[in-house]
Structures are given as structure tokens and as C-alpha cells.
Amino acid sequence: MTRHDPRERYAAGDYPNQHPGGAGLPAYVQDDAPLQNTDVVLWYTFGAHHIVRPEDWPVMPVMTIGFMLKPTGFFDRSPALDVPPPTPHCCAPGG
């Protein structure tokens, strides 16, 4: 994760085939900029591995890739604790 900088657009740098190495993320994190109270960029790297099946010949079907961000410890307690109790339905037994 790095601080947002509109000049830092690509994880491998602007011209990854034309530099000796060290551009991109290695250069972006050198300043060790604080990330609190600022816009940040989460650099997500994924890889796809496809195990070939007979059904893939002659045309491979669509392969999807995705990810999900799930916060941990975002709340001090469950936000559902202050939900009012359900009111009895007019037709429910005992209601």
C-alpha cells in the first residue's frame, strides 16, 4: 500500500522493459510516506493458472478472476447490537 500519487500509475513503473530494475513499487515505497489521513493505493497482484480440460478445446470458455476486501476489527463491537428488537407481526401467534 502506498500513498496516492497520480504519477505512480503502474506497479512495474512506466517503462518496465526499458529500465535496469528498481522502478515502480520499489521506488514508490522508498520515501516511507505515512499513510494515515490520506488517500492510498492498494497494489493487488494476482495470477491465473488454468488447468486444461477436454471441454476447453477448440475454444476455451470464459475464466473469471476476482478478489474481495474484508475489513477486520473495523468496529469496536457488533454494529447489530443497537438494532431495535423485531415487532410482532399482526398475524403471528401470540401477536
N, C-alpha and C positions, 0 to 999 in steps of 0.2 A: 504494500500500500504506500502510495506516495502522495504528497501534496499536489493538488491540481495545478498544472501549468499548461496553458494552451499550446506551447511549443513542444511539449513532450507527448507526442501522439502515438508512437509505436514502441512496443516493448523492446524491439531489437535495434532501435534507432531509425533515423530517416533513410539511411542507405546501407542496409546490413551487408550487402555484398561488396561494398567499396570502402570498408574501414578495417583496420587490423584487429579489432576487438575492443570491448570495453564501452562501446556506445550503448545507448538505450538504458535499460534498468540499472546496470552497474554505475553509469554516470548519474542517473536521476537520484539515486539514494546516497551519493557521496556527501551532499550537504547536510544530511541528517536533520532535515527541517522538521519542526514539531507539527503534529497532525491534529492537535486539539483546536476546536473552534474554527475550522477551515474546511473548504471543500477538498475531498480526497478522491483518489482513483485507486480502485482495487484491480490489480493486474491479474487476470484469471487466465491460466494456461490449461488447455485441455488437449487430449489426444484421442483419436478414434482408432479402434482396432476392429477390423471386420473379419470374422471367421467365415470363409466361403462356404456356401451351401449349394446343393444342386439346383435349388429354385432360383438362384441368382444368375443363372445362365439362360439366355444370352444377355439379358438386361438386369442389372442389379436394382432391386426396389429401393425405395427411399430409406435412408438411415438418419435418425434424428439424434441430436445431442443437446443436452441442456444442463443447467445447474440451478440450485436454489440457495438463497441466502436465508439462514435462520438465526435470529439473534438469540444469544444465551445470556441469562442474567440481566435482561433489559429492564425488568420490573423488580422492585423490592419484594413484591408479593403478587399473588394471582390477581389480575385485574377483574376477574369474575366474582371476587368476594363481595363487591358492593352492588351486585345486580339484585334488584328487588325480587322477593320470592314470587313465584307464579300465583296468579289469582285463579280461584276455582272457575271452571267453565260452567256455564249455566246449566248444561245438561249432564254434567258429570255426577256420578253417585255421591251423595253427601254434599252437593254443591248448591 
